Amino acid sequence: MMELILPLIIMLIMIMAEAFILQFIKKVTINWSDIVFNLNSGLLMLWLFRGLELVCYHFMYTHFSFNLFMHVPIIITWLFTILAWDFGFYWEHRLHHKIPMLWAIHMVHHQGEHFNLSLAIRNSWYSSLTSIPFFALLAIAGVPTSIFITVSIFHYSIQFFNHNAITPKLGILERILVTPTHHKVHHLKDQYYANSNFSGSFIMWDKLFGTFETTPKDKSINYGSQGLISQNPFWASMLPFMRLLKIPFTPTQGFYRLPTILLVSGCLFLFSLAICYVYDYGYGYQDPNVIQYSLFSCLVLASIALGGIAEGKHWAIISWFILCWFIPLFFIIFLQWSALYWLLFMGMIALHGSITLIIWLKGKYHVN
């Protein structure tokens, strides 16, 4: 499973490295709570929920494929998939900005007001599900699931890189690939520019279909859209739909502001547990079982609890404490992860939950 978890590990290292470079070398103020939300809303759940996307893809490939590539040289299959995937992503992305129901999913990504690598994985929990119809044609055509997964990781890696705040213009590559310079334009608060540069990896799609724009010279550079409506990834994903359907609900703020270091470390621990999940189950599209479903549910609850802690909710702190003890025991008892370094790591997670509870009980960070 290293081909699946290695990109996750590299992403985490790069996100944290960029944040430290921006804050301590370039002297840019980093909103760590925003980074926690980006990680919690996106990578922790997007990669887990993506399993359902791959279940559907593998089902279509297994039962409805025309096997058009069975007798085609493998290099042709790879080249076709690389281009076809990116073409499908362009139209998926463009329609996310045009269709209200799809925008209710995609807007979570555009609410980020800070352009950095963590923004790349800031997403609604349901983002992967909207990809299903756009990529189903690849399965029907006969692109094997393994190639689809690898090509997806390739393209998502490029898109991840395109959200970094450090890279300057890349010369001739600006004419071929989507670069951070191009993608910054897409994240501008000005809706004219936000409705441009939809391409994922190859900028030719925007130039071909007339949606390419360069960085404005006469405007202030502000990122974001409509503002964050909740620090809890569950509500952040649900509230856009509720507003679209005119269902009245206003999220409330809690009474505690625990130290930022607790949020950041808690997010990193949860991220690591998600990597453990992917390591053990991959994307989970083959033979899922009760233990896998149970662990997945615990990780979902932990993500919600972490979001609740960011909002200062009592129930979230108690839930986090319980889950920080329960999930490590789950790995040790049911998955039999018994190596000493894993036991130490699981102990650190349980300790984090205990420290969070103790600080809350002392009431030092109560907000009047």
PALUMDO-698905 format. One record per residue (C-alpha): x, y, z; residue number from 1. Coordinates in Angstrom, 1 decimal, always signed. Layout:
% residues N
<pt px="X" py="Y" pz="Z" n="NUM"/>
...
END
This chain:
% residues 368
<pt px="+0.0" py="+0.0" pz="+0.0" n="1"/>
<pt px="+3.0" py="+2.3" pz="-0.1" n="2"/>
<pt px="+1.9" py="+3.7" pz="-3.4" n="3"/>
<pt px="-1.2" py="+5.0" pz="-1.7" n="4"/>
<pt px="+0.1" py="+6.3" pz="+1.6" n="5"/>
<pt px="+3.4" py="+7.8" pz="+0.3" n="6"/>
<pt px="+1.6" py="+10.7" pz="-1.4" n="7"/>
<pt px="-0.3" py="+11.4" pz="+1.8" n="8"/>
<pt px="+2.9" py="+11.4" pz="+3.9" n="9"/>
<pt px="+4.7" py="+13.7" pz="+1.3" n="10"/>
<pt px="+1.7" py="+16.0" pz="+1.3" n="11"/>
<pt px="+1.7" py="+16.4" pz="+5.1" n="12"/>
<pt px="+5.4" py="+17.1" pz="+5.2" n="13"/>
<pt px="+5.2" py="+19.7" pz="+2.4" n="14"/>
<pt px="+2.2" py="+21.4" pz="+4.0" n="15"/>
<pt px="+4.0" py="+21.8" pz="+7.3" n="16"/>
<pt px="+7.3" py="+22.7" pz="+5.7" n="17"/>
<pt px="+5.7" py="+25.5" pz="+3.6" n="18"/>
<pt px="+3.8" py="+26.8" pz="+6.7" n="19"/>
<pt px="+7.1" py="+27.1" pz="+8.6" n="20"/>
<pt px="+8.9" py="+28.7" pz="+5.7" n="21"/>
<pt px="+6.1" py="+31.2" pz="+5.3" n="22"/>
<pt px="+6.0" py="+32.1" pz="+9.0" n="23"/>
<pt px="+9.6" py="+31.9" pz="+10.1" n="24"/>
<pt px="+11.5" py="+32.8" pz="+6.9" n="25"/>
<pt px="+9.2" py="+34.9" pz="+4.8" n="26"/>
<pt px="+7.5" py="+36.4" pz="+8.0" n="27"/>
<pt px="+4.0" py="+35.7" pz="+6.7" n="28"/>
<pt px="+1.4" py="+35.3" pz="+9.4" n="29"/>
<pt px="+0.0" py="+31.8" pz="+9.3" n="30"/>
<pt px="-3.6" py="+31.1" pz="+10.4" n="31"/>
<pt px="-3.0" py="+27.7" pz="+11.9" n="32"/>
<pt px="-6.7" py="+27.2" pz="+12.7" n="33"/>
<pt px="-7.3" py="+27.5" pz="+9.0" n="34"/>
<pt px="-4.7" py="+24.9" pz="+8.2" n="35"/>
<pt px="-6.3" py="+22.5" pz="+10.7" n="36"/>
<pt px="-9.6" py="+23.0" pz="+9.1" n="37"/>
<pt px="-8.2" py="+22.4" pz="+5.6" n="38"/>
<pt px="-6.5" py="+19.2" pz="+6.7" n="39"/>
<pt px="-9.5" py="+18.0" pz="+8.7" n="40"/>
<pt px="-12.1" py="+18.8" pz="+6.0" n="41"/>
<pt px="-10.1" py="+17.6" pz="+3.1" n="42"/>
<pt px="-7.5" py="+15.0" pz="+3.3" n="43"/>
<pt px="-8.6" py="+13.2" pz="+6.4" n="44"/>
<pt px="-12.1" py="+12.5" pz="+4.9" n="45"/>
<pt px="-11.7" py="+13.1" pz="+1.2" n="46"/>
<pt px="-9.3" py="+10.2" pz="+0.8" n="47"/>
<pt px="-11.5" py="+8.0" pz="+3.0" n="48"/>
<pt px="-14.7" py="+8.9" pz="+1.2" n="49"/>
<pt px="-12.9" py="+8.4" pz="-2.1" n="50"/>
<pt px="-13.2" py="+4.7" pz="-1.4" n="51"/>
<pt px="-16.9" py="+5.0" pz="-2.5" n="52"/>
<pt px="-15.9" py="+6.7" pz="-5.7" n="53"/>
<pt px="-13.6" py="+3.8" pz="-6.4" n="54"/>
<pt px="-16.2" py="+1.2" pz="-5.4" n="55"/>
<pt px="-18.4" py="+2.6" pz="-8.1" n="56"/>
<pt px="-15.6" py="+2.9" pz="-10.7" n="57"/>
<pt px="-14.5" py="-0.7" pz="-10.0" n="58"/>
<pt px="-18.1" py="-1.9" pz="-10.2" n="59"/>
<pt px="-18.6" py="-0.2" pz="-13.6" n="60"/>
<pt px="-15.3" py="-1.5" pz="-14.9" n="61"/>
<pt px="-16.0" py="-5.1" pz="-13.7" n="62"/>
<pt px="-19.6" py="-5.3" pz="-15.0" n="63"/>
<pt px="-20.1" py="-2.8" pz="-17.8" n="64"/>
<pt px="-16.7" py="-2.4" pz="-19.5" n="65"/>
<pt px="-16.4" py="-2.7" pz="-23.3" n="66"/>
<pt px="-12.7" py="-3.6" pz="-22.7" n="67"/>
<pt px="-11.6" py="-1.3" pz="-25.6" n="68"/>
<pt px="-8.0" py="-1.3" pz="-24.4" n="69"/>
<pt px="-7.6" py="-5.1" pz="-24.1" n="70"/>
<pt px="-5.5" py="-5.4" pz="-27.3" n="71"/>
<pt px="-4.0" py="-1.9" pz="-27.2" n="72"/>
<pt px="-0.4" py="-1.2" pz="-26.3" n="73"/>
<pt px="-0.2" py="-0.3" pz="-22.6" n="74"/>
<pt px="+1.5" py="+3.0" pz="-23.3" n="75"/>
<pt px="-1.5" py="+4.1" pz="-25.4" n="76"/>
<pt px="-3.8" py="+3.2" pz="-22.5" n="77"/>
<pt px="-1.7" py="+5.2" pz="-20.1" n="78"/>
<pt px="-1.5" py="+8.3" pz="-22.4" n="79"/>
<pt px="-5.2" py="+8.1" pz="-23.2" n="80"/>
<pt px="-6.1" py="+7.9" pz="-19.5" n="81"/>
<pt px="-3.8" py="+10.8" pz="-18.5" n="82"/>
<pt px="-5.4" py="+13.1" pz="-21.1" n="83"/>
<pt px="-9.0" py="+11.8" pz="-20.7" n="84"/>
<pt px="-8.9" py="+12.1" pz="-16.9" n="85"/>
<pt px="-7.7" py="+15.8" pz="-17.1" n="86"/>
<pt px="-10.4" py="+16.5" pz="-19.8" n="87"/>
<pt px="-13.1" py="+15.1" pz="-17.6" n="88"/>
<pt px="-11.8" py="+17.0" pz="-14.6" n="89"/>
<pt px="-11.9" py="+20.3" pz="-16.5" n="90"/>
<pt px="-15.6" py="+19.9" pz="-17.3" n="91"/>
<pt px="-16.4" py="+18.6" pz="-13.8" n="92"/>
<pt px="-14.6" py="+21.6" pz="-12.3" n="93"/>
<pt px="-16.3" py="+24.1" pz="-14.7" n="94"/>
<pt px="-19.8" py="+22.6" pz="-14.0" n="95"/>
<pt px="-19.1" py="+22.9" pz="-10.2" n="96"/>
<pt px="-19.0" py="+26.6" pz="-10.7" n="97"/>
<pt px="-22.1" py="+26.7" pz="-12.9" n="98"/>
<pt px="-24.6" py="+24.3" pz="-11.3" n="99"/>
<pt px="-25.9" py="+25.5" pz="-7.8" n="100"/>
<pt px="-26.1" py="+22.0" pz="-6.3" n="101"/>
<pt px="-22.5" py="+21.2" pz="-7.4" n="102"/>
<pt px="-21.3" py="+24.7" pz="-6.3" n="103"/>
<pt px="-22.8" py="+23.9" pz="-2.8" n="104"/>
<pt px="-20.2" py="+21.1" pz="-2.7" n="105"/>
<pt px="-17.3" py="+23.0" pz="-4.3" n="106"/>
<pt px="-17.7" py="+26.3" pz="-2.5" n="107"/>
<pt px="-16.0" py="+24.8" pz="+0.7" n="108"/>
<pt px="-12.8" py="+24.7" pz="-1.3" n="109"/>
<pt px="-13.2" py="+28.3" pz="-2.4" n="110"/>
<pt px="-14.0" py="+29.7" pz="+1.1" n="111"/>
<pt px="-10.3" py="+29.5" pz="+2.0" n="112"/>
<pt px="-8.9" py="+33.0" pz="+2.3" n="113"/>
<pt px="-5.2" py="+31.9" pz="+2.5" n="114"/>
<pt px="-3.5" py="+30.5" pz="-0.6" n="115"/>
<pt px="-1.1" py="+27.7" pz="+0.5" n="116"/>
<pt px="-0.7" py="+24.0" pz="+0.1" n="117"/>
<pt px="-3.2" py="+23.1" pz="+2.7" n="118"/>
<pt px="-5.9" py="+24.8" pz="+0.6" n="119"/>
<pt px="-5.4" py="+22.1" pz="-2.0" n="120"/>
<pt px="-7.0" py="+19.5" pz="+0.2" n="121"/>
<pt px="-9.7" py="+21.8" pz="+1.7" n="122"/>
<pt px="-12.9" py="+20.2" pz="+0.3" n="123"/>
<pt px="-16.5" py="+19.2" pz="+1.1" n="124"/>
<pt px="-16.7" py="+15.6" pz="+2.2" n="125"/>
<pt px="-18.8" py="+14.9" pz="-0.9" n="126"/>
<pt px="-16.3" py="+16.1" pz="-3.5" n="127"/>
<pt px="-15.2" py="+12.7" pz="-4.5" n="128"/>
<pt px="-18.8" py="+11.6" pz="-5.1" n="129"/>
<pt px="-19.4" py="+14.2" pz="-7.8" n="130"/>
<pt px="-16.5" py="+12.8" pz="-9.7" n="131"/>
<pt px="-18.3" py="+9.4" pz="-10.3" n="132"/>
<pt px="-20.3" py="+10.3" pz="-13.4" n="133"/>
<pt px="-17.4" py="+12.2" pz="-15.0" n="134"/>
<pt px="-15.0" py="+9.3" pz="-14.8" n="135"/>
<pt px="-17.4" py="+6.5" pz="-15.3" n="136"/>
<pt px="-16.9" py="+6.7" pz="-19.0" n="137"/>
<pt px="-13.2" py="+5.6" pz="-18.4" n="138"/>
<pt px="-14.4" py="+2.5" pz="-16.6" n="139"/>
<pt px="-17.0" py="+1.7" pz="-19.4" n="140"/>
<pt px="-14.3" py="+2.2" pz="-22.0" n="141"/>
<pt px="-12.1" py="-0.3" pz="-20.2" n="142"/>
<pt px="-9.4" py="+1.6" pz="-18.3" n="143"/>
<pt px="-8.4" py="-0.7" pz="-15.5" n="144"/>
<pt px="-9.0" py="+0.4" pz="-11.9" n="145"/>
<pt px="-5.3" py="+0.3" pz="-11.1" n="146"/>
<pt px="-4.4" py="+2.6" pz="-13.9" n="147"/>
<pt px="-7.3" py="+4.9" pz="-13.0" n="148"/>
<pt px="-6.0" py="+5.2" pz="-9.4" n="149"/>
<pt px="-2.4" py="+5.8" pz="-10.5" n="150"/>
<pt px="-3.4" py="+8.5" pz="-13.0" n="151"/>
<pt px="-5.7" py="+10.1" pz="-10.4" n="152"/>
<pt px="-2.8" py="+10.3" pz="-7.9" n="153"/>
<pt px="-0.6" py="+11.8" pz="-10.6" n="154"/>
<pt px="-3.1" py="+14.6" pz="-11.4" n="155"/>
<pt px="-4.0" py="+15.3" pz="-7.8" n="156"/>
<pt px="-0.3" py="+15.6" pz="-7.0" n="157"/>
<pt px="+0.0" py="+18.3" pz="-9.7" n="158"/>
<pt px="-3.1" py="+20.1" pz="-8.4" n="159"/>
<pt px="-1.7" py="+19.9" pz="-4.9" n="160"/>
<pt px="+1.6" py="+21.5" pz="-6.0" n="161"/>
<pt px="-0.4" py="+24.3" pz="-7.8" n="162"/>
<pt px="-1.7" py="+25.6" pz="-4.5" n="163"/>
<pt px="+1.7" py="+26.5" pz="-3.1" n="164"/>
<pt px="+2.5" py="+30.1" pz="-2.1" n="165"/>
<pt px="+6.3" py="+30.0" pz="-2.7" n="166"/>
<pt px="+6.9" py="+28.9" pz="-6.3" n="167"/>
<pt px="+7.6" py="+31.8" pz="-8.8" n="168"/>
<pt px="+6.6" py="+31.7" pz="-12.5" n="169"/>
<pt px="+7.9" py="+28.5" pz="-14.2" n="170"/>
<pt px="+8.9" py="+29.9" pz="-17.6" n="171"/>
<pt px="+7.9" py="+27.8" pz="-20.6" n="172"/>
<pt px="+6.0" py="+25.4" pz="-18.3" n="173"/>
<pt px="+3.4" py="+28.2" pz="-17.9" n="174"/>
<pt px="+2.3" py="+27.6" pz="-21.4" n="175"/>
<pt px="+1.8" py="+23.8" pz="-20.9" n="176"/>
<pt px="+0.9" py="+23.0" pz="-17.4" n="177"/>
<pt px="-1.4" py="+24.6" pz="-14.8" n="178"/>
<pt px="+1.0" py="+26.3" pz="-12.4" n="179"/>
<pt px="+0.5" py="+28.2" pz="-9.1" n="180"/>
<pt px="+0.5" py="+31.4" pz="-11.1" n="181"/>
<pt px="-2.5" py="+30.2" pz="-13.1" n="182"/>
<pt px="-4.4" py="+28.7" pz="-10.2" n="183"/>
<pt px="-4.0" py="+31.7" pz="-7.9" n="184"/>
<pt px="-6.2" py="+33.5" pz="-10.4" n="185"/>
<pt px="-8.9" py="+30.9" pz="-10.0" n="186"/>
<pt px="-9.0" py="+31.5" pz="-6.2" n="187"/>
<pt px="-9.4" py="+35.2" pz="-6.4" n="188"/>
<pt px="-12.4" py="+36.6" pz="-4.5" n="189"/>
<pt px="-13.5" py="+38.5" pz="-7.7" n="190"/>
<pt px="-16.0" py="+36.1" pz="-9.3" n="191"/>
<pt px="-15.0" py="+37.0" pz="-12.9" n="192"/>
<pt px="-11.5" py="+35.5" pz="-12.2" n="193"/>
<pt px="-12.8" py="+32.7" pz="-10.0" n="194"/>
<pt px="-14.8" py="+31.5" pz="-13.0" n="195"/>
<pt px="-11.7" py="+31.0" pz="-15.1" n="196"/>
<pt px="-8.7" py="+28.6" pz="-15.2" n="197"/>
<pt px="-10.6" py="+25.5" pz="-14.5" n="198"/>
<pt px="-7.9" py="+23.1" pz="-15.8" n="199"/>
<pt px="-6.4" py="+20.6" pz="-13.4" n="200"/>
<pt px="-3.0" py="+19.7" pz="-14.9" n="201"/>
<pt px="-2.8" py="+20.9" pz="-18.6" n="202"/>
<pt px="-3.7" py="+24.6" pz="-19.2" n="203"/>
<pt px="-4.6" py="+23.8" pz="-22.8" n="204"/>
<pt px="-8.2" py="+23.1" pz="-21.9" n="205"/>
<pt px="-8.8" py="+26.6" pz="-20.6" n="206"/>
<pt px="-7.2" py="+28.1" pz="-23.7" n="207"/>
<pt px="-9.1" py="+25.7" pz="-26.0" n="208"/>
<pt px="-12.5" py="+26.5" pz="-24.4" n="209"/>
<pt px="-12.0" py="+30.2" pz="-23.8" n="210"/>
<pt px="-11.8" py="+30.2" pz="-20.0" n="211"/>
<pt px="-8.1" py="+31.3" pz="-19.5" n="212"/>
<pt px="-7.3" py="+34.4" pz="-17.6" n="213"/>
<pt px="-4.0" py="+35.9" pz="-16.4" n="214"/>
<pt px="-3.3" py="+37.6" pz="-13.1" n="215"/>
<pt px="-5.0" py="+41.0" pz="-12.9" n="216"/>
<pt px="-2.6" py="+43.9" pz="-12.8" n="217"/>
<pt px="-4.9" py="+46.6" pz="-11.5" n="218"/>
<pt px="-6.7" py="+44.7" pz="-8.6" n="219"/>
<pt px="-5.8" py="+43.9" pz="-5.1" n="220"/>
<pt px="-5.2" py="+40.2" pz="-4.5" n="221"/>
<pt px="-7.8" py="+38.8" pz="-2.1" n="222"/>
<pt px="-8.7" py="+35.1" pz="-1.9" n="223"/>
<pt px="-11.8" py="+33.4" pz="-0.7" n="224"/>
<pt px="-15.6" py="+33.2" pz="-1.2" n="225"/>
<pt px="-18.4" py="+34.0" pz="+1.2" n="226"/>
<pt px="-16.4" py="+33.2" pz="+4.3" n="227"/>
<pt px="-16.2" py="+30.1" pz="+6.5" n="228"/>
<pt px="-19.5" py="+29.2" pz="+8.0" n="229"/>
<pt px="-18.3" py="+26.5" pz="+10.4" n="230"/>
<pt px="-15.0" py="+25.0" pz="+11.7" n="231"/>
<pt px="-16.7" py="+21.7" pz="+11.9" n="232"/>
<pt px="-16.2" py="+19.8" pz="+8.6" n="233"/>
<pt px="-19.6" py="+18.1" pz="+8.9" n="234"/>
<pt px="-21.5" py="+21.4" pz="+9.1" n="235"/>
<pt px="-19.1" py="+23.1" pz="+6.6" n="236"/>
<pt px="-20.2" py="+20.4" pz="+4.1" n="237"/>
<pt px="-23.9" py="+20.4" pz="+5.0" n="238"/>
<pt px="-24.7" py="+24.1" pz="+5.5" n="239"/>
<pt px="-24.3" py="+25.1" pz="+1.8" n="240"/>
<pt px="-27.0" py="+22.6" pz="+0.9" n="241"/>
<pt px="-29.2" py="+23.8" pz="+3.7" n="242"/>
<pt px="-28.9" py="+27.4" pz="+2.5" n="243"/>
<pt px="-29.5" py="+26.3" pz="-1.0" n="244"/>
<pt px="-32.7" py="+24.6" pz="+0.1" n="245"/>
<pt px="-33.5" py="+27.5" pz="+2.4" n="246"/>
<pt px="-33.4" py="+25.3" pz="+5.5" n="247"/>
<pt px="-32.9" py="+27.7" pz="+8.5" n="248"/>
<pt px="-29.9" py="+26.8" pz="+10.7" n="249"/>
<pt px="-27.2" py="+29.0" pz="+12.2" n="250"/>
<pt px="-24.2" py="+27.2" pz="+13.8" n="251"/>
<pt px="-23.4" py="+28.5" pz="+17.3" n="252"/>
<pt px="-19.9" py="+29.1" pz="+18.8" n="253"/>
<pt px="-18.8" py="+27.3" pz="+21.9" n="254"/>
<pt px="-17.3" py="+28.7" pz="+25.1" n="255"/>
<pt px="-13.7" py="+27.5" pz="+24.9" n="256"/>
<pt px="-10.6" py="+28.4" pz="+22.9" n="257"/>
<pt px="-8.1" py="+25.7" pz="+23.6" n="258"/>
<pt px="-4.4" py="+26.3" pz="+22.7" n="259"/>
<pt px="-3.7" py="+26.3" pz="+19.0" n="260"/>
<pt px="-0.9" py="+23.7" pz="+19.6" n="261"/>
<pt px="-3.6" py="+21.2" pz="+20.7" n="262"/>
<pt px="-5.6" py="+21.7" pz="+17.6" n="263"/>
<pt px="-2.6" py="+21.4" pz="+15.3" n="264"/>
<pt px="-1.1" py="+18.3" pz="+17.1" n="265"/>
<pt px="-4.6" py="+16.7" pz="+17.3" n="266"/>
<pt px="-5.0" py="+17.2" pz="+13.5" n="267"/>
<pt px="-1.6" py="+15.6" pz="+12.9" n="268"/>
<pt px="-2.5" py="+12.7" pz="+15.0" n="269"/>
<pt px="-5.8" py="+12.2" pz="+13.2" n="270"/>
<pt px="-4.1" py="+12.6" pz="+9.9" n="271"/>
<pt px="-1.6" py="+9.8" pz="+10.9" n="272"/>
<pt px="-4.5" py="+7.5" pz="+11.9" n="273"/>
<pt px="-6.1" py="+8.1" pz="+8.5" n="274"/>
<pt px="-2.8" py="+7.1" pz="+6.9" n="275"/>
<pt px="-2.8" py="+3.9" pz="+9.0" n="276"/>
<pt px="-6.3" py="+3.2" pz="+7.8" n="277"/>
<pt px="-5.3" py="+3.7" pz="+4.1" n="278"/>
<pt px="-2.2" py="+1.5" pz="+4.8" n="279"/>
<pt px="-4.4" py="-1.3" pz="+6.1" n="280"/>
<pt px="-7.4" py="-1.1" pz="+3.7" n="281"/>
<pt px="-6.2" py="+0.9" pz="+0.7" n="282"/>
<pt px="-9.2" py="+2.7" pz="-0.7" n="283"/>
<pt px="-11.4" py="-0.1" pz="+0.5" n="284"/>
<pt px="-13.1" py="-1.0" pz="-2.7" n="285"/>
<pt px="-12.5" py="-4.8" pz="-2.3" n="286"/>
<pt px="-14.2" py="-6.9" pz="+0.3" n="287"/>
<pt px="-14.9" py="-4.3" pz="+3.1" n="288"/>
<pt px="-15.8" py="-5.8" pz="+6.5" n="289"/>
<pt px="-17.3" py="-4.8" pz="+9.8" n="290"/>
<pt px="-14.0" py="-3.9" pz="+11.4" n="291"/>
<pt px="-13.2" py="-1.6" pz="+8.5" n="292"/>
<pt px="-16.6" py="+0.1" pz="+8.7" n="293"/>
<pt px="-16.2" py="+0.5" pz="+12.4" n="294"/>
<pt px="-12.8" py="+2.1" pz="+12.2" n="295"/>
<pt px="-13.9" py="+4.3" pz="+9.4" n="296"/>
<pt px="-16.9" py="+5.5" pz="+11.5" n="297"/>
<pt px="-14.5" py="+6.2" pz="+14.4" n="298"/>
<pt px="-12.3" py="+8.4" pz="+12.2" n="299"/>
<pt px="-15.4" py="+10.3" pz="+10.9" n="300"/>
<pt px="-16.5" py="+10.9" pz="+14.5" n="301"/>
<pt px="-13.0" py="+12.0" pz="+15.4" n="302"/>
<pt px="-12.9" py="+14.5" pz="+12.5" n="303"/>
<pt px="-16.3" py="+15.9" pz="+13.7" n="304"/>
<pt px="-15.0" py="+16.1" pz="+17.3" n="305"/>
<pt px="-11.8" py="+18.0" pz="+16.2" n="306"/>
<pt px="-14.0" py="+20.4" pz="+14.3" n="307"/>
<pt px="-16.1" py="+20.8" pz="+17.4" n="308"/>
<pt px="-13.0" py="+21.5" pz="+19.6" n="309"/>
<pt px="-12.1" py="+24.3" pz="+17.1" n="310"/>
<pt px="-15.5" py="+25.8" pz="+17.8" n="311"/>
<pt px="-15.2" py="+25.4" pz="+21.6" n="312"/>
<pt px="-17.9" py="+22.8" pz="+22.1" n="313"/>
<pt px="-18.1" py="+20.9" pz="+25.4" n="314"/>
<pt px="-19.4" py="+17.7" pz="+23.7" n="315"/>
<pt px="-16.5" py="+17.7" pz="+21.3" n="316"/>
<pt px="-13.8" py="+17.7" pz="+24.0" n="317"/>
<pt px="-15.4" py="+14.8" pz="+25.8" n="318"/>
<pt px="-15.9" py="+12.9" pz="+22.5" n="319"/>
<pt px="-12.3" py="+13.6" pz="+21.5" n="320"/>
<pt px="-11.0" py="+12.2" pz="+24.8" n="321"/>
<pt px="-13.1" py="+9.0" pz="+24.4" n="322"/>
<pt px="-12.0" py="+8.5" pz="+20.8" n="323"/>
<pt px="-8.3" py="+9.2" pz="+21.6" n="324"/>
<pt px="-8.4" py="+6.2" pz="+23.9" n="325"/>
<pt px="-10.8" py="+4.0" pz="+21.8" n="326"/>
<pt px="-9.2" py="+4.3" pz="+18.4" n="327"/>
<pt px="-5.7" py="+3.2" pz="+19.5" n="328"/>
<pt px="-7.2" py="+0.3" pz="+21.4" n="329"/>
<pt px="-9.0" py="-0.6" pz="+18.2" n="330"/>
<pt px="-5.8" py="-0.7" pz="+16.2" n="331"/>
<pt px="-4.1" py="-2.8" pz="+18.9" n="332"/>
<pt px="-6.9" py="-5.3" pz="+19.6" n="333"/>
<pt px="-8.6" py="-5.7" pz="+16.2" n="334"/>
<pt px="-5.8" py="-5.0" pz="+13.8" n="335"/>
<pt px="-3.0" py="-6.3" pz="+16.1" n="336"/>
<pt px="-0.6" py="-3.4" pz="+15.5" n="337"/>
<pt px="+1.7" py="-4.4" pz="+18.3" n="338"/>
<pt px="+5.2" py="-3.1" pz="+17.3" n="339"/>
<pt px="+6.8" py="-1.0" pz="+20.0" n="340"/>
<pt px="+6.9" py="+2.2" pz="+18.0" n="341"/>
<pt px="+3.2" py="+1.8" pz="+17.2" n="342"/>
<pt px="+2.3" py="+1.3" pz="+20.8" n="343"/>
<pt px="+4.3" py="+4.5" pz="+21.7" n="344"/>
<pt px="+2.5" py="+6.4" pz="+18.9" n="345"/>
<pt px="-1.0" py="+5.1" pz="+20.1" n="346"/>
<pt px="+0.0" py="+6.1" pz="+23.7" n="347"/>
<pt px="+0.8" py="+9.6" pz="+22.5" n="348"/>
<pt px="-2.7" py="+9.9" pz="+21.0" n="349"/>
<pt px="-4.3" py="+8.7" pz="+24.2" n="350"/>
<pt px="-2.2" py="+11.2" pz="+26.1" n="351"/>
<pt px="-3.3" py="+14.0" pz="+23.8" n="352"/>
<pt px="-6.9" py="+13.3" pz="+24.5" n="353"/>
<pt px="-6.2" py="+13.2" pz="+28.2" n="354"/>
<pt px="-4.3" py="+16.6" pz="+28.2" n="355"/>
<pt px="-7.1" py="+18.2" pz="+26.1" n="356"/>
<pt px="-9.7" py="+17.0" pz="+28.7" n="357"/>
<pt px="-7.6" py="+18.2" pz="+31.7" n="358"/>
<pt px="-7.1" py="+21.6" pz="+30.2" n="359"/>
<pt px="-10.8" py="+21.9" pz="+29.5" n="360"/>
<pt px="-11.7" py="+20.8" pz="+33.0" n="361"/>
<pt px="-9.4" py="+23.4" pz="+34.6" n="362"/>
<pt px="-11.4" py="+26.1" pz="+32.7" n="363"/>
<pt px="-8.4" py="+28.2" pz="+31.9" n="364"/>
<pt px="-9.4" py="+28.9" pz="+28.3" n="365"/>
<pt px="-13.0" py="+29.7" pz="+29.0" n="366"/>
<pt px="-14.3" py="+32.6" pz="+26.8" n="367"/>
<pt px="-16.8" py="+34.9" pz="+28.6" n="368"/>
END
